[in-house]
């Protein structure tokens, strides 16, 4: 598949839609980590057990970030789907797509209104997948760090950055295996060109894909490539956030 893309569309095809992805990831990750820390404070104030706090705060943080940045994710998927070789593209850039997609939906329904809901197609499937994904990711990451710290007799703050990277990679691996089918559904619903819903519900989509394509070739198609992208991605941003957070805490303590 990768050699075919390179042969037919060139090297730039692998970065198609990257501008929208980069613009989305900054607010997405900022909201995720900020809300994660805030939700943790709420759970702790309610006396919730530590592991459940990490999982619950992670789930809510993921949902919050997805809902606030979803239009950018949908546009990124649409731009990535566009053929690089087409002279007249449907959308010239991210902002053009943000305007045209709701207008297209309005024309399709016959009232010509600006249908903002068109930018949220596939949101339900994304939230259903994101909640357990983020919860497992944060929960496993924090649990592994605490386990290793206890085993080696050191505090969490004393863990080597390489250990944090490894914990991030493993937590990403475990989380993506559980929720990948919903990611498949999300991508299909986002890139569907028709103005009618591709599937009535995410669960109907999963049942349809299993019936027509099978589990391995349908629900888990592209999982290997997703590993290549997700595992290092999660490992980097989870460990980097930890390192920067601990550095800020130490700096604040020294100034005090």
Number of C-alpha atoms within 10 A of each C-alpha: 6 8 10 9 13 13 10 12 14 13 12 10 18 13 10 19 20 16 14 20 20 13 15 18 16 12 13 22 18 12 18 22 18 12 20 25 14 12 20 22 14 13 17 14 9 10 10 14 10 15 14 15 23 27 26 24 28 29 26 22 28 27 22 19 23 22 15 12 19 20 22 24 23 27 27 25 22 22 25 19 14 17 15 16 11 8 7 9 12 15 17 11 15 20 12 12 21 18 15 18 21 20 18 17 22 18 14 14 13 9 10 13 14 16 19 16 12 20 22 20 20 24 21 15 21 25 23 17 26 27 23 22 25 28 24 24 27 27 23 22 25 20 17 18 20 16 12 16 16 12 9 10 10 12 12 17 15 10 16 11 14 11 15 23 23 20 24 28 23 19 26 26 19 15 23 24 14 13 20 20 22 24 20 22 25 24 17 16 23 23 20 15 11 10 13 11 12 18 15 9 13 22 14 12 22 19 14 15 18 16 11 10 13 15 15 11 13 18 22 19 16 13 19 10 10 15 16 10 11 18 21 18 15 21 23 17 14 22 22 16 13 17 17 11 13 15 13 12 11 13 11 10 9 8 6 6
